Amino acid sequence: MIADKTYIQSYCTIQNNKVTLNGEMIFESESDLFSDFSKKAYQYFEINYPKFFKMDDLSKLAFLAAELLLKNEMDGTKENNIALVFANASSSLDTDVKYQNSINDKENYYPSPAVFVYTLPNICLGEISIRHQLKSENSFFIFAEFNPLFTGNYANLLLKTKKADKVLCGWVDFYKEEYKAFLYLVSNEGTTEHNEQTLKTFYNK
């Protein structure tokens, strides 16, 4: 049971070349490769952030979901006190493997700094924070599977202790073209109660 009563303001899921927002599909692509799908989604949502194309796939996945949930939350007149609490199962393994392969290639040996910088899963939090000028709490956890009880209680603790006004949290996992992002925005106000069963229902849609 998630302690304290808070509310889910909105949620976003990205998987199988589809983007859904609050349960409704808003974008779909026939691209088999995530690199193509993410580029088309970036263009479709008219995002203007050239650094996106330098990110690893985990960061692109997290960035796209966060962009849809945060684009209407930003207030340029004050600091946006939105915390980030993410988790996944594979950490940054997809990028780790790519970096290791660059070391193993003896005929073309050159470990890329541009790849190495993404060999930590929490780098995606940094990319989102830079994009939206967030200076709030952020954490990235590793679990075998989506753990709504843990992330839910962690988000509520941040709200209760006033370390954040809102919390963007959820699951972002990418490994060998298998990917899923499920992010949701939590606050002290709203109509959809933030509880474990609701999170499981939204996650499995």
Buried (B, 14 or more C-beta within 10 A) or exposed (E): EBEEEBBBBBBBBBBEBBBBBBEEEBBBBEBEEBEEBBBBBBEEBEBEEEEBEEBBBBBBBBBBBBBBBBEEBEEEEEEBBBBBBBBBBBBBBBBBEBBEEBEEEEEEEEEEEEBBBBBBBBBBBBBBBEBBEBEBBBBBBEEEEBBBBBBBBBBBBBBEEEEBBBBBBBBBBBBEEEBBBBBBBBBBEBEBEBBBEBBEEBBEE
